[in-house]
Amino acid sequence: MSKFQVSPGVMLREIDGEIVAFDSRVNLIHQLNGIASLIWRLATEGNSPDSIVEAIVAEHDVDRNAVLKDVDEMLVRLQSIGLIRLVLA
């Protein structure tokens, strides 16, 4: 089984429900909006992409297929910029 972890060198602060991540390896700050912050939290708490989708659909009145696409894109984006990484658990 695999799960997402915050990458080494990434420091977090939550401000008004949104995550601000400082990547000390490249001296960049990333501010995530509300939904991106929710995806981040759920992913780094050990939830699978499918359970992240289900949690968002249950909390908001949104189309499951659209959420599935958005969650997949956000997880890929967060990995590609080095904020989270997929590890074997």
N, CA, C and O atoms as CSV, one atom per row, in Angstrom:
chain,resi,resn,atom,element,x,y,z
A,1,MET,N,N,0.846,-1.181,0.000
A,1,MET,CA,C,0.000,0.000,0.000
A,1,MET,C,C,0.889,1.241,0.000
A,1,MET,O,O,1.939,1.254,0.642
A,2,SER,N,N,0.478,2.268,-0.707
A,2,SER,CA,C,1.255,3.497,-0.749
A,2,SER,C,C,0.437,4.650,-0.182
A,2,SER,O,O,-0.791,4.599,-0.126
A,3,LYS,N,N,1.156,5.696,0.241
A,3,LYS,CA,C,0.485,6.872,0.766
A,3,LYS,C,C,1.330,8.092,0.459
A,3,LYS,O,O,2.499,7.988,0.089
A,4,PHE,N,N,0.712,9.245,0.620
A,4,PHE,CA,C,1.406,10.495,0.360
A,4,PHE,C,C,1.994,11.049,1.646
A,4,PHE,O,O,1.400,10.936,2.719
A,5,GLN,N,N,3.173,11.652,1.522
A,5,GLN,CA,C,3.839,12.315,2.633
A,5,GLN,C,C,4.278,13.702,2.183
A,5,GLN,O,O,4.525,13.942,1.001
A,6,VAL,N,N,4.371,14.603,3.145
A,6,VAL,CA,C,4.964,15.904,2.875
A,6,VAL,C,C,6.438,15.652,2.573
A,6,VAL,O,O,7.108,14.911,3.293
A,7,SER,N,N,6.933,16.263,1.519
A,7,SER,CA,C,8.335,16.079,1.141
A,7,SER,C,C,9.264,16.714,2.167
A,7,SER,O,O,8.915,17.715,2.793
A,8,PRO,N,N,10.456,16.127,2.340
A,8,PRO,CA,C,11.434,16.729,3.247
A,8,PRO,C,C,11.756,18.161,2.795
A,8,PRO,O,O,11.849,18.439,1.599
A,9,GLY,N,N,11.923,19.047,3.756
A,9,GLY,CA,C,12.252,20.439,3.432
A,9,GLY,C,C,11.052,21.324,3.200
A,9,GLY,O,O,11.205,22.520,2.954
A,10,VAL,N,N,9.849,20.755,3.273
A,10,VAL,CA,C,8.626,21.546,3.076
A,10,VAL,C,C,8.033,21.849,4.446
A,10,VAL,O,O,7.742,20.946,5.231
A,11,MET,N,N,7.863,23.137,4.714
A,11,MET,CA,C,7.271,23.590,5.976
A,11,MET,C,C,5.890,24.154,5.699
A,11,MET,O,O,5.664,24.809,4.682
A,12,LEU,N,N,4.964,23.890,6.621
A,12,LEU,CA,C,3.565,24.259,6.409
A,12,LEU,C,C,3.072,25.240,7.447
A,12,LEU,O,O,3.532,25.257,8.589
A,13,ARG,N,N,2.129,26.054,7.027
A,13,ARG,CA,C,1.393,26.932,7.924
A,13,ARG,C,C,-0.020,26.998,7.362
A,13,ARG,O,O,-0.207,27.101,6.150
A,14,GLU,N,N,-0.996,26.940,8.228
A,14,GLU,CA,C,-2.385,27.071,7.785
A,14,GLU,C,C,-2.884,28.446,8.192
A,14,GLU,O,O,-2.788,28.836,9.356
A,15,ILE,N,N,-3.417,29.171,7.224
A,15,ILE,CA,C,-3.930,30.519,7.451
A,15,ILE,C,C,-5.341,30.579,6.891
A,15,ILE,O,O,-5.549,30.410,5.690
A,16,ASP,N,N,-6.305,30.820,7.762
A,16,ASP,CA,C,-7.717,30.914,7.364
A,16,ASP,C,C,-8.170,29.707,6.546
A,16,ASP,O,O,-8.886,29.862,5.556
A,17,GLY,N,N,-7.758,28.508,6.952
A,17,GLY,CA,C,-8.190,27.283,6.294
A,17,GLY,C,C,-7.438,26.935,5.027
A,17,GLY,O,O,-7.731,25.923,4.390
A,18,GLU,N,N,-6.471,27.761,4.652
A,18,GLU,CA,C,-5.688,27.484,3.457
A,18,GLU,C,C,-4.240,27.205,3.852
A,18,GLU,O,O,-3.702,27.826,4.768
A,19,ILE,N,N,-3.625,26.269,3.152
A,19,ILE,CA,C,-2.251,25.879,3.444
A,19,ILE,C,C,-1.279,26.756,2.663
A,19,ILE,O,O,-1.442,27.001,1.468
A,20,VAL,N,N,-0.274,27.212,3.378
A,20,VAL,CA,C,0.863,27.891,2.768
A,20,VAL,C,C,2.054,26.983,3.020
A,20,VAL,O,O,2.371,26.653,4.163
A,21,ALA,N,N,2.709,26.584,1.937
A,21,ALA,CA,C,3.837,25.660,2.035
A,21,ALA,C,C,5.108,26.362,1.563
A,21,ALA,O,O,5.151,26.939,0.477
A,22,PHE,N,N,6.125,26.302,2.389
A,22,PHE,CA,C,7.437,26.851,2.026
A,22,PHE,C,C,8.356,25.688,1.714
A,22,PHE,O,O,8.611,24.835,2.565
A,23,ASP,N,N,8.851,25.662,0.486
A,23,ASP,CA,C,9.793,24.634,0.066
A,23,ASP,C,C,11.197,25.196,0.238
A,23,ASP,O,O,11.680,25.955,-0.603
A,24,SER,N,N,11.849,24.817,1.336
A,24,SER,CA,C,13.157,25.369,1.667
A,24,SER,C,C,14.256,24.910,0.703
A,24,SER,O,O,15.321,25.524,0.639
A,25,ARG,N,N,14.003,23.847,-0.036
A,25,ARG,CA,C,15.009,23.356,-0.980
A,25,ARG,C,C,15.183,24.300,-2.154
A,25,ARG,O,O,16.273,24.398,-2.719
A,26,VAL,N,N,14.108,25.000,-2.529
A,26,VAL,CA,C,14.167,25.907,-3.684
A,26,VAL,C,C,13.702,27.321,-3.333
A,26,VAL,O,O,13.553,28.168,-4.213
A,27,ASN,N,N,13.473,27.568,-2.042
A,27,ASN,CA,C,13.039,28.884,-1.558
A,27,ASN,C,C,11.794,29.408,-2.270
A,27,ASN,O,O,11.759,30.552,-2.726
A,28,LEU,N,N,10.780,28.559,-2.358
A,28,LEU,CA,C,9.507,28.957,-2.962
A,28,LEU,C,C,8.380,28.783,-1.959
A,28,LEU,O,O,8.379,27.852,-1.153
A,29,ILE,N,N,7.424,29.695,-2.027
A,29,ILE,CA,C,6.222,29.620,-1.205
A,29,ILE,C,C,5.054,29.297,-2.121
A,29,ILE,O,O,4.903,29.900,-3.184
A,30,HIS,N,N,4.229,28.346,-1.706
A,30,HIS,CA,C,3.042,27.955,-2.461
A,30,HIS,C,C,1.832,28.163,-1.567
A,30,HIS,O,O,1.804,27.681,-0.435
A,31,GLN,N,N,0.828,28.879,-2.069
A,31,GLN,CA,C,-0.414,29.049,-1.315
A,31,GLN,C,C,-1.496,28.243,-2.006
A,31,GLN,O,O,-1.779,28.442,-3.188
A,32,LEU,N,N,-2.103,27.325,-1.252
A,32,LEU,CA,C,-3.147,26.468,-1.806
A,32,LEU,C,C,-4.507,27.033,-1.443
A,32,LEU,O,O,-4.729,27.469,-0.314
A,33,ASN,N,N,-5.413,27.023,-2.406
A,33,ASN,CA,C,-6.769,27.484,-2.111
A,33,ASN,C,C,-7.489,26.453,-1.240
A,33,ASN,O,O,-6.907,25.430,-0.881
A,34,GLY,N,N,-8.739,26.718,-0.903
A,34,GLY,CA,C,-9.476,25.866,0.025
A,34,GLY,C,C,-9.576,24.412,-0.393
A,34,GLY,O,O,-9.305,23.522,0.413
A,35,ILE,N,N,-9.958,24.149,-1.629
A,35,ILE,CA,C,-10.104,22.764,-2.093
A,35,ILE,C,C,-8.739,22.090,-2.222
A,35,ILE,O,O,-8.593,20.923,-1.859
A,36,ALA,N,N,-7.747,22.804,-2.730
A,36,ALA,CA,C,-6.399,22.234,-2.825
A,36,ALA,C,C,-5.871,21.910,-1.427
A,36,ALA,O,O,-5.201,20.894,-1.236
A,37,SER,N,N,-6.169,22.764,-0.456
A,37,SER,CA,C,-5.750,22.507,0.926
A,37,SER,C,C,-6.438,21.276,1.494
A,37,SER,O,O,-5.823,20.486,2.211
A,38,LEU,N,N,-7.726,21.114,1.169
A,38,LEU,CA,C,-8.455,19.932,1.620
A,38,LEU,C,C,-7.862,18.668,1.010
A,38,LEU,O,O,-7.681,17.672,1.710
A,39,ILE,N,N,-7.557,18.694,-0.281
A,39,ILE,CA,C,-6.928,17.547,-0.945
A,39,ILE,C,C,-5.586,17.248,-0.282
A,39,ILE,O,O,-5.271,16.090,-0.009
A,40,TRP,N,N,-4.798,18.289,-0.025
A,40,TRP,CA,C,-3.495,18.125,0.639
A,40,TRP,C,C,-3.659,17.428,1.989
A,40,TRP,O,O,-2.993,16.434,2.278
A,41,ARG,N,N,-4.571,17.978,2.814
A,41,ARG,CA,C,-4.776,17.423,4.161
A,41,ARG,C,C,-5.167,15.952,4.098
A,41,ARG,O,O,-4.586,15.110,4.782
A,42,LEU,N,N,-6.163,15.658,3.263
A,42,LEU,CA,C,-6.652,14.283,3.169
A,42,LEU,C,C,-5.568,13.348,2.643
A,42,LEU,O,O,-5.427,12.226,3.129
A,43,ALA,N,N,-4.806,13.801,1.658
A,43,ALA,CA,C,-3.750,12.958,1.081
A,43,ALA,C,C,-2.657,12.680,2.100
A,43,ALA,O,O,-2.209,11.540,2.228
A,44,THR,N,N,-2.222,13.698,2.824
A,44,THR,CA,C,-1.115,13.511,3.759
A,44,THR,C,C,-1.568,12.871,5.076
A,44,THR,O,O,-0.738,12.528,5.919
A,45,GLU,N,N,-2.879,12.711,5.249
A,45,GLU,CA,C,-3.397,11.960,6.398
A,45,GLU,C,C,-3.529,10.473,6.070
A,45,GLU,O,O,-3.991,9.694,6.904
A,46,GLY,N,N,-3.129,10.081,4.873
A,46,GLY,CA,C,-3.123,8.671,4.511
A,46,GLY,C,C,-4.303,8.200,3.690
A,46,GLY,O,O,-4.457,6.999,3.469
A,47,ASN,N,N,-5.138,9.113,3.234
A,47,ASN,CA,C,-6.301,8.732,2.430
A,47,ASN,C,C,-5.907,8.444,0.987
A,47,ASN,O,O,-5.011,9.086,0.439
A,48,SER,N,N,-6.573,7.485,0.385
A,48,SER,CA,C,-6.359,7.158,-1.025
A,48,SER,C,C,-7.040,8.219,-1.887
A,48,SER,O,O,-7.922,8.933,-1.409
A,49,PRO,N,N,-6.638,8.327,-3.148
A,49,PRO,CA,C,-7.325,9.267,-4.034
A,49,PRO,C,C,-8.841,9.036,-4.086
A,49,PRO,O,O,-9.609,9.998,-4.107
A,50,ASP,N,N,-9.274,7.776,-4.106
A,50,ASP,CA,C,-10.717,7.498,-4.132
A,50,ASP,C,C,-11.417,7.993,-2.873
A,50,ASP,O,O,-12.513,8.547,-2.955
A,51,SER,N,N,-10.803,7.801,-1.716
A,51,SER,CA,C,-11.442,8.269,-0.484
A,51,SER,C,C,-11.422,9.789,-0.391
A,51,SER,O,O,-12.311,10.380,0.222
A,52,ILE,N,N,-10.420,10.430,-0.990
A,52,ILE,CA,C,-10.398,11.893,-1.051
A,52,ILE,C,C,-11.578,12.377,-1.878
A,52,ILE,O,O,-12.284,13.306,-1.485
A,53,VAL,N,N,-11.789,11.742,-3.029
A,53,VAL,CA,C,-12.922,12.098,-3.894
A,53,VAL,C,C,-14.230,11.937,-3.138
A,53,VAL,O,O,-15.077,12.830,-3.160
A,54,GLU,N,N,-14.398,10.808,-2.473
A,54,GLU,CA,C,-15.648,10.558,-1.744
A,54,GLU,C,C,-15.872,11.588,-0.638
A,54,GLU,O,O,-17.003,12.023,-0.420
A,55,ALA,N,N,-14.814,11.976,0.053
A,55,ALA,CA,C,-14.943,12.976,1.126
A,55,ALA,C,C,-15.375,14.328,0.570
A,55,ALA,O,O,-16.205,15.010,1.171
A,56,ILE,N,N,-14.822,14.716,-0.564
A,56,ILE,CA,C,-15.181,16.005,-1.165
A,56,ILE,C,C,-16.606,15.976,-1.689
A,56,ILE,O,O,-17.353,16.938,-1.506
A,57,VAL,N,N,-16.993,14.884,-2.337
A,57,VAL,CA,C,-18.358,14.752,-2.860
A,57,VAL,C,C,-19.366,14.774,-1.717
A,57,VAL,O,O,-20.436,15.370,-1.844
A,58,ALA,N,N,-19.029,14.123,-0.595
A,58,ALA,CA,C,-19.932,14.088,0.552
A,58,ALA,C,C,-20.071,15.464,1.202
A,58,ALA,O,O,-21.137,15.806,1.714
A,59,GLU,N,N,-18.991,16.254,1.180
A,59,GLU,CA,C,-18.998,17.557,1.844
A,59,GLU,C,C,-19.592,18.663,0.966
A,59,GLU,O,O,-20.184,19.616,1.474
A,60,HIS,N,N,-19.433,18.530,-0.337
A,60,HIS,CA,C,-19.883,19.560,-1.282
A,60,HIS,C,C,-20.830,18.922,-2.293
A,60,HIS,O,O,-20.715,17.732,-2.586
A,61,ASP,N,N,-21.729,19.676,-2.806
A,61,ASP,CA,C,-22.673,19.184,-3.813
A,61,ASP,C,C,-22.045,19.358,-5.196
A,61,ASP,O,O,-22.332,20.320,-5.907
A,62,VAL,N,N,-21.174,18.399,-5.565
A,62,VAL,CA,C,-20.427,18.494,-6.812
A,62,VAL,C,C,-20.445,17.162,-7.549
A,62,VAL,O,O,-20.719,16.114,-6.964
A,63,ASP,N,N,-20.149,17.224,-8.840
A,63,ASP,CA,C,-20.127,16.046,-9.690
A,63,ASP,C,C,-18.906,15.176,-9.385
A,63,ASP,O,O,-17.776,15.664,-9.381
A,64,ARG,N,N,-19.136,13.906,-9.133
A,64,ARG,CA,C,-18.053,12.987,-8.762
A,64,ARG,C,C,-16.977,12.907,-9.834
A,64,ARG,O,O,-15.789,12.890,-9.511
A,65,ASN,N,N,-17.368,12.857,-11.100
A,65,ASN,CA,C,-16.384,12.743,-12.184
A,65,ASN,C,C,-15.485,13.978,-12.260
A,65,ASN,O,O,-14.285,13.864,-12.508
A,66,ALA,N,N,-16.068,15.149,-12.048
A,66,ALA,CA,C,-15.275,16.384,-12.054
A,66,ALA,C,C,-14.305,16.393,-10.882
A,66,ALA,O,O,-13.151,16.794,-11.030
A,67,VAL,N,N,-14.773,15.949,-9.713
A,67,VAL,CA,C,-13.913,15.896,-8.527
A,67,VAL,C,C,-12.788,14.898,-8.735
A,67,VAL,O,O,-11.646,15.173,-8.366
A,68,LEU,N,N,-13.086,13.752,-9.316
A,68,LEU,CA,C,-12.074,12.738,-9.587
A,68,LEU,C,C,-10.958,13.315,-10.452
A,68,LEU,O,O,-9.778,13.114,-10.166
A,69,LYS,N,N,-11.328,14.020,-11.493
A,69,LYS,CA,C,-10.349,14.647,-12.389
A,69,LYS,C,C,-9.525,15.686,-11.633
A,69,LYS,O,O,-8.300,15.719,-11.754
A,70,ASP,N,N,-10.201,16.539,-10.849
A,70,ASP,CA,C,-9.505,17.594,-10.105
A,70,ASP,C,C,-8.551,17.025,-9.061
A,70,ASP,O,O,-7.437,17.526,-8.909
A,71,VAL,N,N,-8.969,15.986,-8.342
A,71,VAL,CA,C,-8.115,15.367,-7.323
A,71,VAL,C,C,-6.889,14.752,-7.992
A,71,VAL,O,O,-5.765,14.950,-7.531
A,72,ASP,N,N,-7.100,14.014,-9.067
A,72,ASP,CA,C,-5.962,13.409,-9.770
A,72,ASP,C,C,-4.979,14.479,-10.242
A,72,ASP,O,O,-3.770,14.337,-10.060
A,73,GLU,N,N,-5.496,15.549,-10.849
A,73,GLU,CA,C,-4.633,16.627,-11.345
A,73,GLU,C,C,-3.886,17.311,-10.206
A,73,GLU,O,O,-2.702,17.621,-10.339
A,74,MET,N,N,-4.569,17.550,-9.085
A,74,MET,CA,C,-3.920,18.218,-7.961
A,74,MET,C,C,-2.830,17.348,-7.349
A,74,MET,O,O,-1.756,17.852,-7.023
A,75,LEU,N,N,-3.082,16.058,-7.187
A,75,LEU,CA,C,-2.065,15.160,-6.627
A,75,LEU,C,C,-0.841,15.085,-7.534
A,75,LEU,O,O,0.290,15.073,-7.050
A,76,VAL,N,N,-1.061,15.035,-8.843
A,76,VAL,CA,C,0.054,15.024,-9.794
A,76,VAL,C,C,0.827,16.337,-9.699
A,76,VAL,O,O,2.058,16.345,-9.702
A,77,ARG,N,N,0.094,17.442,-9.616
A,77,ARG,CA,C,0.733,18.772,-9.529
A,77,ARG,C,C,1.560,18.901,-8.249
A,77,ARG,O,O,2.706,19.348,-8.294
A,78,LEU,N,N,0.984,18.511,-7.113
A,78,LEU,CA,C,1.701,18.613,-5.843
A,78,LEU,C,C,2.970,17.760,-5.845
A,78,LEU,O,O,3.981,18.138,-5.254
A,79,GLN,N,N,2.908,16.607,-6.515
A,79,GLN,CA,C,4.096,15.754,-6.634
A,79,GLN,C,C,5.115,16.374,-7.584
A,79,GLN,O,O,6.315,16.364,-7.309
A,80,SER,N,N,4.632,16.914,-8.702
A,80,SER,CA,C,5.552,17.442,-9.712
A,80,SER,C,C,6.326,18.660,-9.218
A,80,SER,O,O,7.456,18.888,-9.649
A,81,ILE,N,N,5.732,19.446,-8.316
A,81,ILE,CA,C,6.461,20.595,-7.779
A,81,ILE,C,C,7.197,20.238,-6.488
A,81,ILE,O,O,7.825,21.094,-5.866
A,82,GLY,N,N,7.115,18.968,-6.093
A,82,GLY,CA,C,7.914,18.464,-4.996
A,82,GLY,C,C,7.380,18.723,-3.598
A,82,GLY,O,O,8.134,18.627,-2.630
A,83,LEU,N,N,6.094,19.052,-3.467
A,83,LEU,CA,C,5.545,19.315,-2.137
A,83,LEU,C,C,5.142,18.045,-1.398
A,83,LEU,O,O,5.236,17.974,-0.172
A,84,ILE,N,N,4.695,17.046,-2.149
A,84,ILE,CA,C,4.357,15.755,-1.541
A,84,ILE,C,C,5.041,14.659,-2.361
A,84,ILE,O,O,5.447,14.867,-3.504
A,85,ARG,N,N,5.151,13.505,-1.744
A,85,ARG,CA,C,5.721,12.370,-2.452
A,85,ARG,C,C,4.940,11.111,-2.080
A,85,ARG,O,O,4.390,11.005,-0.984
A,86,LEU,N,N,4.905,10.186,-2.990
A,86,LEU,CA,C,4.231,8.915,-2.796
A,86,LEU,C,C,5.247,7.928,-2.237
A,86,LEU,O,O,6.313,7.732,-2.820
A,87,VAL,N,N,4.918,7.311,-1.113
A,87,VAL,CA,C,5.827,6.356,-0.482
A,87,VAL,C,C,5.089,5.046,-0.243
A,87,VAL,O,O,3.868,5.026,-0.084
A,88,LEU,N,N,5.839,3.963,-0.220
A,88,LEU,CA,C,5.269,2.666,0.077
A,88,LEU,C,C,5.110,2.557,1.591
A,88,LEU,O,O,6.037,2.840,2.350
A,89,ALA,N,N,3.926,2.145,2.010
A,89,ALA,CA,C,3.674,2.033,3.456
A,89,ALA,C,C,3.812,0.601,3.906
A,89,ALA,O,O,3.637,0.306,5.089
